[in-house]
Every structure is written in structure tokens, then in C-alpha cells.
Amino acid sequence: MADLLTFANLGTFLMLCFLQAVLGFDNLLYISIESQRAPVAQQKAVRYWGIIIAVALRIVLLFAMIQLLDALTEPFYTFAWDGVLTGGVNFATVVFVFGGVFIIYTAVKEIGHMLSLDHLETDVQQKGGKSAAGVVTLIVFMNLIFSFDSVLSAIAITKVFPILAAAILLSGLAMLVLADGVTRFLESNRMYEVLGLFILLIVGVVLLGEAGQAAAHATHDPALALRFFDHEVIPMSKTTFYFSVVVLFLVEIIQSGYSRKLKAERRATQSR
């Protein structure tokens, strides 16, 4: 125990907490949006139990990945279709591809659903269309998809399980505290829910990009990077992702302010 209480481990713990906070933004956004599909009376409980179960399974995932790191990182298949598709595939590649496609599908489906509505009241009536158990299952499943990247990044910093587990527990506690507030904000500012869905769409693209380099990064072999028609699949950097998110928010804020100004001017003109 005394070996864990060192300044080096404290610095590592703080770094991991920051990493979990940064990488957990898209996770929290998904939880807040998806929980609104559950029956209204059970939405808070869905967020609560979804996060708790997901954090517990994330710690199990962390332990398993530490024990099976070599087996999970080694490519189990290599594409050799010259000029069409080349590169290695490992467990992380499959997770990122599956998770990315599922998130893109979910975001596009929900955006299409919003565009097909004629009235806001119809949208309200259709909220809560899924069972609580189904929504909890989706939240837990997608939490594991989101956490796979953060767990891999955390293991690259340290393999000391207690420190990694403590950082994950702290990030889970932060999500429990913030989830209701984020959901209330999205409910009272519906335009930001649309913005959130577009951010999830970008997250799906980011995961697909991560899939292209998963085997290469794990084995430190650039030749295993996936290439489509001789073009290497390069992941979007976290800096670019968060810059895109900030730009989207700024555009929405400016557009909302401009719309309010136009409405005020029209009302003033009509009242003359």
C-alpha cells in the first residue's frame, strides 16, 4: 500500500483523471440523449443504473485488458488485397468499427426522426418509447465502446491497476453528478440536442478513424495500418475533434442570437 502513495503515482492519477474527463464528454452526451428514450418516470433511474453498471464493467474490462494485453493487441487477420484493402485487424479494430458504425447509425436515425416530425408535441409524445431495461442495456454497451479507447490510453500511461481503477471510479462519480444537469439542459434547449446528435456523428467518424491505426499502434508496426485504395486511414486528433465541437457550439450560439434579433426586429416593425 505504501508503494502506491508516491508523488509519481499521484501525478499519474491526476493525469488519468484529466484523460477520463476529456474522453468522457461524448459518453456523457450519449447517456443524456439516450436516457430520454426511456419512460419519463424512469429516466433518472436509467441514467443512474446505466452509469453504475457501465463503470463496474469498465473496471472488469480494464482488469481483463491488463491480463490479456498481448493477446488483444496482436493482429488476428491481415488484409492483403493490394490496391484495394491492406493492413492488420486486431480486437481493438473490431470494437472501433462496430462502435463507430453503431453510433453513426444511431445519430443519423435520430436526426432523421426529428426532421420527419411535423409538430413538437408529436416529438414529446414519442419520447419514452423504449423500455427502461433496453435503454440501460444500450447505455452500458455504448459506455464500454467509448471506454475502450480511454482504457487503452490509460494503460499506455500506467499498468498499476488500483490507480487506473480509482480514476475510472472518479470519472463515473462525475458522470453521476453531471448526467441529470446535462439532460435538463438538453430538454430545455432542444436545439442543442440536435447539436449533440451531430457531435455523436463526428464521434462515430473518429472511432472509424481509430480503427484504421489500432493494429499499427498496438504493435508499433506502421505496415499494419489499414489502407483503402492505397490511402491510409488516419484518425482525427483529439485536438481537432474538440475544436470542431467548440466551433459547432459557437455557430449554434451565434445563430440563435441572430434569430432572436431578427424576430425582435420583425415584431417591432409589425407593431408600428
Short mmCIF file of the C-alpha atoms (twelve columns), coordinates in Angstrom:
data_MODEL
# 
_entry.id   MODEL 
# 
loop_
_atom_site.group_PDB 
_atom_site.id 
_atom_site.type_symbol 
_atom_site.label_atom_id 
_atom_site.label_alt_id 
_atom_site.label_comp_id 
_atom_site.label_asym_id 
_atom_site.label_seq_id 
_atom_site.Cartn_x 
_atom_site.Cartn_y 
_atom_site.Cartn_z 
_atom_site.pdbx_PDB_model_num 
ATOM 1   C CA . MET A 1   0.000   0.000   0.000   1 
ATOM 2   C CA . ALA A 2   2.818   2.398   0.842   1 
ATOM 3   C CA . ASP A 3   4.274   1.814   -2.620  1 
ATOM 4   C CA . LEU A 4   1.138   3.322   -4.159  1 
ATOM 5   C CA . LEU A 5   1.267   6.542   -2.114  1 
ATOM 6   C CA . THR A 6   4.055   8.240   -4.028  1 
ATOM 7   C CA . PHE A 7   4.266   11.597  -5.817  1 
ATOM 8   C CA . ALA A 8   4.809   9.771   -9.125  1 
ATOM 9   C CA . ASN A 9   1.596   7.768   -8.697  1 
ATOM 10  C CA . LEU A 10  -0.281  10.887  -7.579  1 
ATOM 11  C CA . GLY A 11  0.814   12.689  -10.747 1 
ATOM 12  C CA . THR A 12  -0.218  9.671   -12.827 1 
ATOM 13  C CA . PHE A 13  -3.599  9.564   -11.063 1 
ATOM 14  C CA . LEU A 14  -4.262  13.262  -11.772 1 
ATOM 15  C CA . MET A 15  -3.259  12.759  -15.421 1 
ATOM 16  C CA . LEU A 16  -5.620  9.789   -15.713 1 
ATOM 17  C CA . CYS A 17  -8.481  11.775  -14.136 1 
ATOM 18  C CA . PHE A 18  -7.954  14.525  -16.701 1 
ATOM 19  C CA . LEU A 19  -7.838  11.946  -19.510 1 
ATOM 20  C CA . GLN A 20  -11.069 10.311  -18.320 1 
ATOM 21  C CA . ALA A 21  -12.768 13.713  -18.081 1 
ATOM 22  C CA . VAL A 22  -11.741 14.723  -21.612 1 
ATOM 23  C CA . LEU A 23  -12.616 11.383  -23.202 1 
ATOM 24  C CA . GLY A 24  -15.838 11.074  -21.180 1 
ATOM 25  C CA . PHE A 25  -17.548 14.108  -22.725 1 
ATOM 26  C CA . ASP A 26  -19.021 12.221  -25.691 1 
ATOM 27  C CA . ASN A 27  -20.008 9.373   -23.364 1 
ATOM 28  C CA . LEU A 28  -21.961 11.714  -21.083 1 
ATOM 29  C CA . LEU A 29  -23.633 13.317  -24.088 1 
ATOM 30  C CA . TYR A 30  -24.793 9.917   -25.373 1 
ATOM 31  C CA . ILE A 31  -26.145 8.945   -21.925 1 
ATOM 32  C CA . SER A 32  -28.106 12.200  -21.640 1 
ATOM 33  C CA . ILE A 33  -29.658 11.844  -25.104 1 
ATOM 34  C CA . GLU A 34  -30.379 8.110   -24.956 1 
ATOM 35  C CA . SER A 35  -31.907 8.229   -21.455 1 
ATOM 36  C CA . GLN A 36  -34.692 10.457  -22.818 1 
ATOM 37  C CA . ARG A 37  -35.933 7.471   -24.860 1 
ATOM 38  C CA . ALA A 38  -36.939 5.680   -21.634 1 
ATOM 39  C CA . PRO A 39  -40.306 6.207   -19.860 1 
ATOM 40  C CA . VAL A 40  -40.262 9.678   -18.289 1 
ATOM 41  C CA . ALA A 41  -40.730 8.427   -14.723 1 
ATOM 42  C CA . GLN A 42  -37.739 6.101   -15.040 1 
ATOM 43  C CA . GLN A 43  -35.260 8.321   -16.896 1 
ATOM 44  C CA . LYS A 44  -33.288 9.362   -13.810 1 
ATOM 45  C CA . ALA A 45  -33.023 5.754   -12.610 1 
ATOM 46  C CA . VAL A 46  -31.956 4.681   -16.115 1 
ATOM 47  C CA . ARG A 47  -29.075 7.181   -16.091 1 
ATOM 48  C CA . TYR A 48  -28.136 6.208   -12.529 1 
ATOM 49  C CA . TRP A 49  -28.025 2.442   -13.056 1 
ATOM 50  C CA . GLY A 50  -26.667 2.684   -16.583 1 
ATOM 51  C CA . ILE A 51  -23.627 4.611   -15.345 1 
ATOM 52  C CA . ILE A 52  -23.071 2.405   -12.272 1 
ATOM 53  C CA . ILE A 53  -23.238 -0.873  -14.229 1 
ATOM 54  C CA . ALA A 54  -21.111 0.570   -17.030 1 
ATOM 55  C CA . VAL A 55  -18.389 1.774   -14.623 1 
ATOM 56  C CA . ALA A 56  -18.324 -1.627  -12.895 1 
ATOM 57  C CA . LEU A 57  -17.967 -3.394  -16.246 1 
ATOM 58  C CA . ARG A 58  -15.314 -0.855  -17.301 1 
ATOM 59  C CA . ILE A 59  -13.180 -1.892  -14.316 1 
ATOM 60  C CA . VAL A 60  -13.679 -5.548  -15.287 1 
ATOM 61  C CA . LEU A 61  -12.672 -4.633  -18.850 1 
ATOM 62  C CA . LEU A 62  -9.607  -2.830  -17.513 1 
ATOM 63  C CA . PHE A 63  -8.510  -5.870  -15.495 1 
ATOM 64  C CA . ALA A 64  -9.078  -8.215  -18.447 1 
ATOM 65  C CA . MET A 65  -7.157  -5.969  -20.838 1 
ATOM 66  C CA . ILE A 66  -4.181  -5.731  -18.482 1 
ATOM 67  C CA . GLN A 67  -4.087  -9.523  -18.229 1 
ATOM 68  C CA . LEU A 68  -4.687  -10.156 -21.940 1 
ATOM 69  C CA . LEU A 69  -2.964  -7.105  -23.416 1 
ATOM 70  C CA . ASP A 70  -0.646  -9.038  -25.726 1 
ATOM 71  C CA . ALA A 71  -3.422  -11.291 -26.999 1 
ATOM 72  C CA . LEU A 72  -5.740  -8.335  -27.645 1 
ATOM 73  C CA . THR A 73  -3.169  -6.177  -29.435 1 
ATOM 74  C CA . GLU A 74  -1.763  -8.813  -31.798 1 
ATOM 75  C CA . PRO A 75  -3.480  -8.822  -35.236 1 
ATOM 76  C CA . PHE A 76  -5.542  -11.941 -35.897 1 
ATOM 77  C CA . TYR A 77  -6.036  -11.167 -39.595 1 
ATOM 78  C CA . THR A 78  -4.155  -9.181  -42.236 1 
ATOM 79  C CA . PHE A 79  -5.766  -7.895  -45.414 1 
ATOM 80  C CA . ALA A 80  -3.532  -8.221  -48.470 1 
ATOM 81  C CA . TRP A 81  -5.726  -7.002  -51.320 1 
ATOM 82  C CA . ASP A 82  -3.116  -4.813  -52.968 1 
ATOM 83  C CA . GLY A 83  -4.564  -1.575  -54.251 1 
ATOM 84  C CA . VAL A 84  -7.904  -2.202  -52.523 1 
ATOM 85  C CA . LEU A 85  -7.532  -3.056  -48.827 1 
ATOM 86  C CA . THR A 86  -4.386  -3.779  -46.831 1 
ATOM 87  C CA . GLY A 87  -3.477  -3.740  -43.144 1 
ATOM 88  C CA . GLY A 88  -3.937  -5.673  -39.923 1 
ATOM 89  C CA . VAL A 89  -7.037  -6.252  -37.811 1 
ATOM 90  C CA . ASN A 90  -6.954  -6.841  -34.054 1 
ATOM 91  C CA . PHE A 91  -9.581  -6.822  -31.299 1 
ATOM 92  C CA . ALA A 92  -9.478  -3.015  -30.976 1 
ATOM 93  C CA . THR A 93  -10.087 -2.634  -34.725 1 
ATOM 94  C CA . VAL A 94  -13.300 -4.666  -34.482 1 
ATOM 95  C CA . VAL A 95  -14.515 -2.718  -31.428 1 
ATOM 96  C CA . PHE A 96  -13.873 0.669   -33.055 1 
ATOM 97  C CA . VAL A 97  -15.501 -0.301  -36.366 1 
ATOM 98  C CA . PHE A 98  -18.578 -1.788  -34.702 1 
ATOM 99  C CA . GLY A 99  -18.905 1.105   -32.252 1 
ATOM 100 C CA . GLY A 100 -18.350 3.756   -34.920 1 
ATOM 101 C CA . VAL A 101 -20.933 2.293   -37.300 1 
ATOM 102 C CA . PHE A 102 -23.478 1.895   -34.478 1 
ATOM 103 C CA . ILE A 103 -23.044 5.490   -33.265 1 
ATOM 104 C CA . ILE A 104 -23.305 6.900   -36.804 1 
ATOM 105 C CA . TYR A 105 -26.439 4.813   -37.393 1 
ATOM 106 C CA . THR A 106 -27.988 5.997   -34.100 1 
ATOM 107 C CA . ALA A 107 -27.200 9.677   -34.782 1 
ATOM 108 C CA . VAL A 108 -28.487 9.578   -38.376 1 
ATOM 109 C CA . LYS A 109 -31.651 7.730   -37.295 1 
ATOM 110 C CA . GLU A 110 -32.431 10.261  -34.550 1 
ATOM 111 C CA . ILE A 111 -31.703 13.243  -36.826 1 
ATOM 112 C CA . GLY A 112 -33.993 11.745  -39.467 1 
ATOM 113 C CA . HIS A 113 -36.648 11.172  -36.803 1 
ATOM 114 C CA . MET A 114 -36.502 14.849  -35.796 1 
ATOM 115 C CA . LEU A 115 -36.750 16.017  -39.416 1 
ATOM 116 C CA . SER A 116 -39.825 13.841  -40.015 1 
ATOM 117 C CA . LEU A 117 -41.834 15.408  -37.174 1 
ATOM 118 C CA . ASP A 118 -44.495 17.974  -38.021 1 
ATOM 119 C CA . HIS A 119 -45.057 19.276  -34.509 1 
ATOM 120 C CA . LEU A 120 -43.086 19.451  -31.286 1 
ATOM 121 C CA . GLU A 121 -46.000 17.838  -29.450 1 
ATOM 122 C CA . THR A 122 -45.589 14.720  -31.579 1 
ATOM 123 C CA . ASP A 123 -41.968 14.524  -30.519 1 
ATOM 124 C CA . VAL A 124 -42.921 14.798  -26.861 1 
ATOM 125 C CA . GLN A 125 -45.492 12.017  -27.219 1 
ATOM 126 C CA . GLN A 126 -42.929 9.725   -28.839 1 
ATOM 127 C CA . LYS A 127 -40.325 10.329  -26.137 1 
ATOM 128 C CA . GLY A 128 -40.053 7.435   -23.747 1 
ATOM 129 C CA . GLY A 129 -40.809 4.907   -26.461 1 
ATOM 130 C CA . LYS A 130 -38.215 2.385   -25.268 1 
ATOM 131 C CA . SER A 131 -38.228 0.213   -22.176 1 
ATOM 132 C CA . ALA A 132 -36.012 1.215   -19.254 1 
ATOM 133 C CA . ALA A 133 -34.117 -2.085  -19.414 1 
ATOM 134 C CA . GLY A 134 -33.460 -1.629  -23.135 1 
ATOM 135 C CA . VAL A 135 -32.100 1.885   -22.647 1 
ATOM 136 C CA . VAL A 136 -29.881 0.779   -19.727 1 
ATOM 137 C CA . THR A 137 -28.506 -2.015  -21.903 1 
ATOM 138 C CA . LEU A 138 -27.706 0.434   -24.710 1 
ATOM 139 C CA . ILE A 139 -26.060 2.890   -22.293 1 
ATOM 140 C CA . VAL A 140 -23.897 0.146   -20.777 1 
ATOM 141 C CA . PHE A 141 -22.968 -1.238  -24.190 1 
ATOM 142 C CA . MET A 142 -22.033 2.135   -25.676 1 
ATOM 143 C CA . ASN A 143 -20.202 3.115   -22.480 1 
ATOM 144 C CA . LEU A 144 -17.941 0.112   -22.988 1 
ATOM 145 C CA . ILE A 145 -17.367 1.135   -26.616 1 
ATOM 146 C CA . PHE A 146 -16.489 4.688   -25.588 1 
ATOM 147 C CA . SER A 147 -14.338 3.496   -22.698 1 
ATOM 148 C CA . PHE A 148 -12.265 1.110   -24.826 1 
ATOM 149 C CA . ASP A 149 -10.249 3.985   -26.257 1 
ATOM 150 C CA . SER A 150 -9.797  5.645   -22.863 1 
ATOM 151 C CA . VAL A 151 -8.780  2.347   -21.213 1 
ATOM 152 C CA . LEU A 152 -6.176  1.716   -23.900 1 
ATOM 153 C CA . SER A 153 -4.839  5.253   -23.432 1 
ATOM 154 C CA . ALA A 154 -4.787  4.809   -19.649 1 
ATOM 155 C CA . ILE A 155 -2.891  1.519   -19.850 1 
ATOM 156 C CA . ALA A 156 -0.309  3.251   -22.038 1 
ATOM 157 C CA . ILE A 157 0.340   5.637   -19.113 1 
ATOM 158 C CA . THR A 158 0.500   3.048   -16.329 1 
ATOM 159 C CA . LYS A 159 -0.416  -0.578  -15.661 1 
ATOM 160 C CA . VAL A 160 -0.937  -0.101  -11.895 1 
ATOM 161 C CA . PHE A 161 -4.479  -1.431  -11.527 1 
ATOM 162 C CA . PRO A 162 -5.508  0.401   -8.286  1 
ATOM 163 C CA . ILE A 163 -4.601  3.783   -9.785  1 
ATOM 164 C CA . LEU A 164 -6.426  3.034   -13.038 1 
ATOM 165 C CA . ALA A 165 -9.493  1.747   -11.181 1 
ATOM 166 C CA . ALA A 166 -9.579  4.812   -8.890  1 
ATOM 167 C CA . ALA A 167 -9.513  7.154   -11.905 1 
ATOM 168 C CA . ILE A 168 -12.359 5.229   -13.557 1 
ATOM 169 C CA . LEU A 169 -14.435 5.313   -10.339 1 
ATOM 170 C CA . LEU A 170 -13.897 9.069   -10.011 1 
ATOM 171 C CA . SER A 171 -14.935 9.647   -13.629 1 
ATOM 172 C CA . GLY A 172 -18.048 7.511   -13.017 1 
ATOM 173 C CA . LEU A 173 -18.912 9.612   -9.953  1 
ATOM 174 C CA . ALA A 174 -18.515 12.780  -12.045 1 
ATOM 175 C CA . MET A 175 -20.903 11.378  -14.669 1 
ATOM 176 C CA . LEU A 176 -23.464 10.568  -11.963 1 
ATOM 177 C CA . VAL A 177 -23.274 14.156  -10.706 1 
ATOM 178 C CA . LEU A 178 -23.431 15.798  -14.156 1 
ATOM 179 C CA . ALA A 179 -25.833 13.495  -16.062 1 
ATOM 180 C CA . ASP A 180 -29.091 14.983  -14.726 1 
ATOM 181 C CA . GLY A 181 -27.896 18.544  -15.306 1 
ATOM 182 C CA . VAL A 182 -26.844 17.834  -18.893 1 
ATOM 183 C CA . THR A 183 -30.174 16.112  -19.582 1 
ATOM 184 C CA . ARG A 184 -32.177 19.022  -18.136 1 
ATOM 185 C CA . PHE A 185 -30.175 21.441  -20.271 1 
ATOM 186 C CA . LEU A 186 -30.874 19.432  -23.442 1 
ATOM 187 C CA . GLU A 187 -34.578 19.179  -22.588 1 
ATOM 188 C CA . SER A 188 -34.929 22.946  -22.065 1 
ATOM 189 C CA . ASN A 189 -32.741 23.809  -25.075 1 
ATOM 190 C CA . ARG A 190 -33.931 21.444  -27.785 1 
ATOM 191 C CA . MET A 191 -31.675 22.917  -30.472 1 
ATOM 192 C CA . TYR A 192 -28.662 21.670  -28.509 1 
ATOM 193 C CA . GLU A 193 -29.993 18.107  -28.669 1 
ATOM 194 C CA . VAL A 194 -29.705 18.315  -32.454 1 
ATOM 195 C CA . LEU A 195 -26.204 19.703  -31.993 1 
ATOM 196 C CA . GLY A 196 -25.413 16.802  -29.662 1 
ATOM 197 C CA . LEU A 197 -26.513 14.292  -32.288 1 
ATOM 198 C CA . PHE A 198 -24.189 15.865  -34.851 1 
ATOM 199 C CA . ILE A 199 -21.358 15.676  -32.300 1 
ATOM 200 C CA . LEU A 200 -22.131 11.962  -31.853 1 
ATOM 201 C CA . LEU A 201 -21.978 11.628  -35.639 1 
ATOM 202 C CA . ILE A 202 -18.450 13.071  -35.549 1 
ATOM 203 C CA . VAL A 203 -17.591 10.708  -32.666 1 
ATOM 204 C CA . GLY A 204 -18.584 7.766   -34.877 1 
ATOM 205 C CA . VAL A 205 -16.265 9.020   -37.618 1 
ATOM 206 C CA . VAL A 206 -13.480 9.434   -35.034 1 
ATOM 207 C CA . LEU A 207 -13.907 5.808   -33.919 1 
ATOM 208 C CA . LEU A 208 -13.726 4.581   -37.505 1 
ATOM 209 C CA . GLY A 209 -10.514 6.546   -37.924 1 
ATOM 210 C CA . GLU A 210 -9.110  4.975   -34.746 1 
ATOM 211 C CA . ALA A 211 -9.853  1.545   -36.226 1 
ATOM 212 C CA . GLY A 212 -7.501  2.243   -39.099 1 
ATOM 213 C CA . GLN A 213 -4.494  2.629   -36.814 1 
ATOM 214 C CA . ALA A 214 -5.429  0.278   -33.949 1 
ATOM 215 C CA . ALA A 215 -3.257  -2.657  -35.011 1 
ATOM 216 C CA . ALA A 216 -0.365  -0.420  -36.119 1 
ATOM 217 C CA . HIS A 217 -0.262  1.497   -32.829 1 
ATOM 218 C CA . ALA A 218 -0.560  -1.647  -30.710 1 
ATOM 219 C CA . THR A 219 2.342   -3.400  -32.439 1 
ATOM 220 C CA . HIS A 220 4.342   -0.275  -33.388 1 
ATOM 221 C CA . ASP A 221 4.337   -1.527  -36.972 1 
ATOM 222 C CA . PRO A 222 3.209   1.156   -39.499 1 
ATOM 223 C CA . ALA A 223 2.799   -1.530  -42.165 1 
ATOM 224 C CA . LEU A 224 -0.297  -2.833  -40.312 1 
ATOM 225 C CA . ALA A 225 -2.234  0.434   -40.740 1 
ATOM 226 C CA . LEU A 226 -5.392  -0.062  -42.790 1 
ATOM 227 C CA . ARG A 227 -5.307  1.344   -46.330 1 
ATOM 228 C CA . PHE A 228 -8.262  1.721   -48.687 1 
ATOM 229 C CA . PHE A 229 -7.283  2.097   -52.340 1 
ATOM 230 C CA . ASP A 230 -3.738  2.977   -51.242 1 
ATOM 231 C CA . HIS A 231 -4.991  5.737   -48.910 1 
ATOM 232 C CA . GLU A 232 -4.125  5.264   -45.242 1 
ATOM 233 C CA . VAL A 233 -6.960  5.577   -42.715 1 
ATOM 234 C CA . ILE A 234 -5.767  8.346   -40.371 1 
ATOM 235 C CA . PRO A 235 -7.688  9.087   -37.150 1 
ATOM 236 C CA . MET A 236 -8.843  12.578  -36.281 1 
ATOM 237 C CA . SER A 237 -6.754  14.052  -33.471 1 
ATOM 238 C CA . LYS A 238 -8.483  14.841  -30.173 1 
ATOM 239 C CA . THR A 239 -7.491  18.490  -30.613 1 
ATOM 240 C CA . THR A 240 -9.281  18.635  -33.978 1 
ATOM 241 C CA . PHE A 241 -12.329 16.888  -32.536 1 
ATOM 242 C CA . TYR A 242 -12.745 19.277  -29.618 1 
ATOM 243 C CA . PHE A 243 -12.030 22.268  -31.857 1 
ATOM 244 C CA . SER A 244 -14.868 21.066  -34.126 1 
ATOM 245 C CA . VAL A 245 -17.167 20.733  -31.107 1 
ATOM 246 C CA . VAL A 246 -16.340 24.279  -29.948 1 
ATOM 247 C CA . VAL A 247 -16.968 25.641  -33.464 1 
ATOM 248 C CA . LEU A 248 -20.349 23.862  -33.619 1 
ATOM 249 C CA . PHE A 249 -21.373 25.366  -30.271 1 
ATOM 250 C CA . LEU A 250 -20.241 28.845  -31.337 1 
ATOM 251 C CA . VAL A 251 -22.180 28.578  -34.607 1 
ATOM 252 C CA . GLU A 252 -25.307 27.491  -32.715 1 
ATOM 253 C CA . ILE A 253 -24.979 30.295  -30.150 1 
ATOM 254 C CA . ILE A 254 -24.407 32.970  -32.811 1 
ATOM 255 C CA . GLN A 255 -27.224 31.634  -34.992 1 
ATOM 256 C CA . SER A 256 -29.636 31.543  -32.028 1 
ATOM 257 C CA . GLY A 257 -28.744 35.112  -31.080 1 
ATOM 258 C CA . TYR A 258 -29.143 36.289  -34.666 1 
ATOM 259 C CA . SER A 259 -32.546 34.555  -34.955 1 
ATOM 260 C CA . ARG A 260 -33.764 36.220  -31.761 1 
ATOM 261 C CA . LYS A 261 -32.583 39.603  -33.052 1 
ATOM 262 C CA . LEU A 262 -34.427 39.115  -36.366 1 
ATOM 263 C CA . LYS A 263 -37.644 38.111  -34.563 1 
ATOM 264 C CA . ALA A 264 -37.417 41.171  -32.297 1 
ATOM 265 C CA . GLU A 265 -36.933 43.462  -35.308 1 
ATOM 266 C CA . ARG A 266 -39.901 41.886  -37.116 1 
ATOM 267 C CA . ARG A 267 -42.123 42.309  -34.060 1 
ATOM 268 C CA . ALA A 268 -41.015 45.940  -33.739 1 
ATOM 269 C CA . THR A 269 -41.759 46.569  -37.442 1 
ATOM 270 C CA . GLN A 270 -45.203 44.936  -37.246 1 
ATOM 271 C CA . SER A 271 -46.175 46.962  -34.180 1 
ATOM 272 C CA . ARG A 272 -45.571 50.285  -35.933 1 
# 
